[in-house]
C-alpha cells in the first residue's frame, strides 16, 4: 500500500475497512515535512470482495492526504 501525504506536524493514520471503527488494514507513520512524500506500508490482512476504506487520524495532528493506492 502507498500513501502520498504531507504533514507540518507529523502523525499517524489508520486505514480501516468499511467503517470508522472497522478492522485496521494498515497503520502509516507520516513524517514531519513541507514536501509531499509517498510512504509505503504493509497490509495487516488482504480482504476479499469489495469494501469501503476509511482513513482515520490517530492523533490531533495536521496530515493531508493526496491519494492511497494498493498493489
C-alpha positions as CSV (number, residue, x, y, z in Angstrom):
1,X,0.0,0.0,0.0
2,X,1.2,3.5,-0.8
3,X,0.1,6.8,0.7
4,X,1.0,10.3,-0.7
5,X,0.9,12.8,2.1
6,X,2.4,15.9,3.7
7,X,2.3,17.0,7.4
8,X,3.6,20.1,9.2
9,X,3.4,18.2,12.5
10,X,3.9,14.5,11.6
11,X,1.3,12.0,12.6
12,X,-0.1,8.5,12.2
13,X,-3.1,7.4,10.1
14,X,-5.0,4.2,10.1
15,X,-6.6,2.6,7.0
16,X,-9.7,0.8,8.2
17,X,-12.2,-1.5,6.5
18,X,-15.8,-0.4,5.8
19,X,-16.3,1.9,8.8
20,X,-14.6,4.3,11.2
21,X,-14.2,1.6,13.9
22,X,-13.7,-1.2,11.4
23,X,-10.7,-3.6,11.3
24,X,-7.3,-1.8,10.7
25,X,-5.8,-2.8,7.4
26,X,-2.6,-0.7,7.9
27,X,-1.1,2.0,10.2
28,X,1.1,4.5,8.4
29,X,3.5,6.9,10.1
30,X,3.6,10.3,8.3
31,X,6.8,12.2,8.9
32,X,7.0,15.9,9.5
33,X,7.9,18.0,6.5
34,X,6.7,20.5,3.9
35,X,7.1,18.3,0.8
36,X,4.6,15.7,-0.5
37,X,6.0,12.2,0.0
38,X,4.9,8.7,-0.8
39,X,5.0,6.3,2.2
40,X,4.8,2.5,1.8
41,X,3.2,0.2,4.3
42,X,2.3,-3.4,4.5
43,X,-1.3,-4.5,5.0
44,X,-2.2,-6.4,8.1
45,X,-4.6,-8.5,6.0
46,X,-5.9,-8.7,2.5
47,X,-9.7,-8.8,2.4
48,X,-11.6,-10.4,-0.4
49,X,-14.6,-8.8,-2.2
50,X,-15.5,-5.1,-2.5
51,X,-15.2,-2.8,0.6
52,X,-15.1,0.8,1.5
53,X,-11.9,2.2,3.1
54,X,-11.9,4.8,5.9
55,X,-8.8,6.8,6.8
56,X,-8.6,7.9,10.4
57,X,-6.1,10.2,12.0
58,X,-4.8,8.7,15.3
59,X,-3.7,12.0,16.9
60,X,-4.7,15.6,16.7
61,X,-2.1,16.4,14.1
62,X,-2.1,18.0,10.7
63,X,-1.9,15.4,8.0
64,X,-3.0,16.0,4.4
65,X,-3.6,13.0,2.0
66,X,-3.4,13.2,-1.7
67,X,-4.1,9.5,-2.5
68,X,-4.0,6.0,-1.3
69,X,-3.1,3.1,-3.6
70,X,-3.0,-0.7,-3.3
71,X,-0.8,-3.2,-5.3
